Amino acid sequence: MDSKKNKKQVKLIFYAPILEYPPAGGPQLSVINAIKVLSNISDLHIITCVAKEKHMSTEIQAFFRKCGCKVNYTPSSLLYFENPNLERALRILRRIFSSLFAIIDSRYIYKYSITNEIDIFWIDRVIEHSFSIFKSIRYKFPDKLVVGDTEAVHSRFILRELPIVKNPLRRLFIKIRGKLAVANEIELVKKADAVTAVSDIDVEYFSTFTDEKSKILKFSNVIDLDDFKDIYEPSVEIEKKSALLLGSFGHPNSPMDRAARWLAQEIMPLVTNEIPNVHLYIIGRNSQITQKSLNSKNITVVGQVKSVVPYLQKAMVTLVPLRFESGTRFKIIESGAASVACVSTTLGAEGLDLVINEDILIADNTKDFADAMIKVLKDDTLALKLGNNLNNCIKNKYSIQSQIIEGKKILNYINKNFNG
């Protein structure tokens, strides 16, 4: 893709609190896609608090060169530990003292913006990871144009866990976090010049906080179909009757960890009764740590892989058994990019424009989910139809080219409303 145009482009800082290549999961993939898109439609300057030491591989350097981007590192990025325990402790300190880190880093960002005559600040994952940076830039430099990029309605992500939690202390903790997230979302919509949302559902939610409905603009989760053109071999042998659970794991109460336990302990026994040779592969960051006890005759916990593409190319069905989440699921989009059938809960497929029973199968309880899996695994024709239909949907609605169009609309909105 051409990363630069001949005409003069808007100069844009993309602040990335997460920046990893190859992307290990949905959060990382959304950042990489945003960089691909924004480098195509703007003079893009990346600034990140991720340590430079994590970006020394030839792969990520080649990616930056291809996009025509120079990556700049904030002062706080100098804090880095190779020891995973110390790195985990640092992440906790970043959350606790986020305002202090933001004061230091926002000064660097502002000075950089003056030197390079930047027009727009684009703050990624603004509620989850960058709210202090957003507030600091907005408060100190009110004349600067700021886009707040959301990947989900974070308050919904938090509060949707309540129905499946019984512990009163955790319920109180969830309610407090949820209220704080709602307050931050209200402030974001009030103070940002534009707010992105990944689906029409999220656009509608954020629009309830403002009379300026036009400032809430869609910037969908998408996939680069070029990543699926070549055929690869996975690191483990994949059985013919195979199902994939893809995601990021790491905490017993996370959506994916809960989903894995429900799938392995309640759904899979029903499926294996009908199809004894079915095999489930659990793939993703930290899965080998939090889900290793699920390894069995019919389940393999693979762990983090360099790319999920080889596994998708061998799989018969992907599974999205989520019971709380927000935003739209890269797991379904990736499944469609590889033309693989998908079974999901209603919430797992939220925000995606899909036709039930044509593009995807939906099931929300244990028996129905198992029945849907059995139906696909027993019927090659159905699996092929669902995979092809999902592929066509992703090509038409959730490609990088679609997100480029949305990105241009966002920049056009800002140019029209703030630059005369």
N, C-alpha and C positions, 0 to 999 in steps of 0.2 A: 504494500500500500504506500502511496506517496505521502510522506510525512510533512512536506512543506509545499506551499503554493507560491506562485510568482507574485501575487498581489500582497500588499502589506497586511499582516495578520495581527489580531489582538494579542497582546503579551499577557500571558497567564501564568501565575504561580499555582502549581498543584501541590498542596501540602498533604503528604502521605505518612500517617502514623504506622501503617503497615506497608511493607514493600519487600516482596520475596519472589524470586524467579529461579526455577519454574514454580508456579503457584501450587501450594500444597492443599488448598481447599477453596471453598467459595469466597471467603473474605479476601484472600490473596488474589484470586482470579478476578474479582471485581475491580481491584486496583490496577492490575495489568491491562485489563480491557479498557479502563478509563484512560490510561496513559496512551494506549494505541489510538483511541478515538480523539483525545484532546490534542495529541501531537499532529493529527491529520487536519485539524480545523483551527489551530492556534499556534503562536510562537510559544511553545511550552517550556516552562522552567520548573523542574521538580525540586522540592525541598522536603527532606524527611528527617525524623528523629531516630531512624534506624541506624545502627552503627555501620560505619563504612566497611568495617572488617567483614560484614556479612554479604558484601557486594563485590567480592574480589574474584568470583568465578568467571571463567571465560564466557559462560552462557549468559549471565546477566549483563555483563559488559557488552556482549554482542547485541542483546536486546535493546539496551540503551542507545547504542550506535544506530541500529536499524530505525528506531523511532526518532532519531536526530535530537536526543535529549542529553543534557548535562545534568547530573544529579548533584545537589548541594546538601550539605549536612549541617544541622543545627548544633549549637554548642552542647546540648544535652546528649547528642548522639555519641559524644566522646566517652560517655559512661557505658562500658561494655565488659562483660565477663564471659569467658568461654565455658566456665563451670555452669552447668544447667541449674543447679540449686541457687547459686549466686545471681544468675540471670533472672530466675523466677522471683527472687527477693527484690531485685531491682524493679521488675514490673509492678510489684506491690507498692514500692516506694513511689514510683511514677504516678500511680493512682492516688495515693494519699496526699502527695505534695504536687499535684498536677498544676495548681495555680502558680506555684513558685517556678516550676519548669517552664510554664507558659510565658511568664514575665521575661525570662532569659531568652527563650527561643523566639518570641514575637519581636523582640528588639532586633535580633539578627534578621528575621524575615522582612521587617520593615526597611531596614537599611539596604538590604538586597533589592527590595522593590524600588527604592529611590534610585539606586545606581543603575538599575536595568530598565527603568521607566515602565514598570509593570502596570497593567490596566485593571486586572481582576485577580482576586484571591479565590481559589477554589479549595475549600477545606473538606477533605475526605473523611468519612466515618465520623461526622461532626458530633453526634450525640454520644456514641460509644467511647470514642478515644480522643476527640479533639475539641471538646466543648470549651475547655479553658483557653486554648489557643484562639478559638473563635471569639470568645468574650474579650480577650485581651486585645486582639486586633481591632475589633469593633469599637471598644471603649476608647482606646488611645488614638485610633485613626479613623474617625467616623466618616471621613470623605472617601475612603477607599471602597471599592465595589467588592462585595463578598458573596460567594455562593456557598451555601451549606449543603453538602452532599450526604444524603441519608441512604443506608442500605436496608433499612427496615424501620418499622415503628417500634422503637426500642422499649417503650413503656408496655406495649402489647407483648413483646418478647418476654418481658419480666413477669407481667401480671397473669399471663395465660398459664403459668405453672400452678397457680393457686388451686384449681379444682382437683389436682392430683397430689396435693400436699396435705398431710395430716398433722405434722409436727407444729404446734402453736408458735414456737419461737421462729421457725423458718417462715411460717405464714406471715408473721409480723415483719420479718426482715424483707420479704418479697413486697409487702404492701408499702413499706417505707421507700424501698428502691424504686418501686413503680411510680409513686407520687413525685419523687424527685425527677424521674425521667420525664413525666408529663410536664412538670414545671420547666424543665430545660427545653422541651419541644415547643412549648408556648413562647418562650423567650427567643428561640431560634427563628421561628416564623415571624415574630415581631421585628427582629433586628436585622435579619439577613436580607439582602437585596433580591435573592432568589433562593428557593429551596428545591432540591431534587427529591424525587420519590421513584421507587422502582416499579410501581404498578398503579393502576387506576384506583384501587382500594386505598393505597397509601396516599395518593393525591387527595382523595376525598377526606381522609382523616386530617391531614395537615391543613386543608382548606377550612376546617371548622374553626381554626384559630385566627382567621383574618378575613377582612372584607376585600382584601386584594387577592382574590382567588387566582389571578393570572400569574402571580409570583411563584406558585407551586407548579413545577414542571417535571414531566416524566423523564427519567434517565434509567432505562430498564437494565436489568441483569441480562446479559447476552453471552454468546459464545462465538469464538473465532473458528469458523468451519474449516479453515485451512489446517488447523491442528489435527483434524481427523482424516486427512487425505491419505496419509501413509499407513501401511500395515505394520504393526509391531508385535513382538512376542512378550507376553507377561513373564514375570520372574518365577511364577509358580504355574504348574500345569492346571488348566481350568477344565473341570468336568463338563460333559455335554449338557446335563440338566443343572444349569448353574444360575444362581441369583446373587446379585451384588447389593451390599449395603455400603454406601459411600458417605463420608462425612468427616468432621473434625470432632475428636473425643477429648476427654481429659478430666472431667469432673462427674461424680456420680449423679448429680442433679441436672446435668446438661441435657438438652433435647435429644442429642444423638446417643448419649449413654443410656438414657431411659428407653429410647427407641430400640437400641440393640438388645437390651434385656427383654423387652416385651416380645420382640421378634424371635429371639433364640429360645426363650423359656416357655412361651405360650403359643406362638403361631407355628413355629417350625415343627413341633411334635405332631400337629394335625396334618401338616404337609407331608412329613416323612411316612405317616401311616398310609398315605395314598401313593406316594412316589418315594420308595426307599432309597433310591440312588440320587436324590436331589442333593445339591451342595450349595451352602451359603458361604460367601466370602465377605468378610468384614474388613474394609479398607479405609485407612485415613490416619491422620496425625493422632498419636497417642493411643490408638486402638489396641496396639500390642501391649500397652500398659494397663489400661482400664478394663479391657475386655478379654484378656488372655484366658480367663477361667472358662470362657464359652467355647474354647477349642474342643472339638469332638469328632466323631466319625463323619458327621454331616456338616460341620462348621469349621472353617479355617479363618483365624484372625491373621490377616496378612501384615497389618501395620501400615506405616506411611510408605508410599511409593513415589517414584520420581514423576510418573504420569499415570493417570487412571485410564488413558486411552487404550492401551493394550488389553486391559481387563474388560472394558466395555466392548471391544471388538470380538471377544470370545464369549460374552455372557448371553443368556437367553432372556433375562428380565432383571430390571433394577427395582429396588424397593425404597419407599419413602414413608416409613411408618411413624411419622412425627405426630405427637399429640399436643405439643405447644411449640410455637415458633412465630416468626413474623418475616415479612419481606417475600421474596420469591426464591425458589430452590434451584440452585445451579445443578443439583443432582438430576433433576428432570430435564433441564436444558441440555446437559451433557449426554444424557441417555438418548434424547432425540437427535443430537448431532451424530451419534453413532448408530442411529436407527435401531435402538433396542427398546423393546416393550417396557412399560413402567406400570407398577402398582403403587398407589399412594393413598394416604388418608386425604380427606377433604382439605384439612388445614395444610397438609404438605404441598398441595397443588394450588394453594391460595394465590391469587394475583396473576396467574398465568391464564391466557386466553386459550383454553383447551376444550375439546368436545369429549365429554365422558362417554366411555364405551367405544369411541372411535379413535381418539388420540391417546387415551389413558384409561386405566381401570381405577375406580375409587372404592375404598372400603374403610370403615371406621371402627369395626369391632374385631375381636380375635378370629371368630369363625369366618366372617365375610372376607377378611384379609387373606386368611389361609385358602379359602375357596377361590379367590381371585388368582392367587399364585398358582394353585393347582390347575386352573383353567388354562393359563398361559403355558405352563410347563408341559401340559399334556397335548397341546394343540399348536403344532409348528405353524400352521396357516394363520391362526389368530395372532401368534407372536410376531410373525412377519408383517401382518397388516397393521397392528398397533405400532410397531417400530417404524414402518414407512410413513404412516400418518403423522406420527410425532415428529419425524424428521422433516416432513414438508412444513409442518407448523413452525418449527424452529427456524428453518430457512427463510420463511416468509415474515416472521415476526420478531425473532430474537437473535439476529445475526449482528456482527460488528457494523455492517452497513446500516442497519436499522438504528443503532445507537449513534452513529455519526449524524444521521438526520436529526435525532433528538438533541444531540449536542449543539448542532447549528441553531436549532430553535431557541435553546437556552441563551446562547451568545447573542442571537438576534434580538431576543427580548431585552436583554441588558443594554445592548446598543441603542435600541429604540427608546427605552424608557429613561436612560440615564446619560446618554451621550447626544441627545438632541436628534 
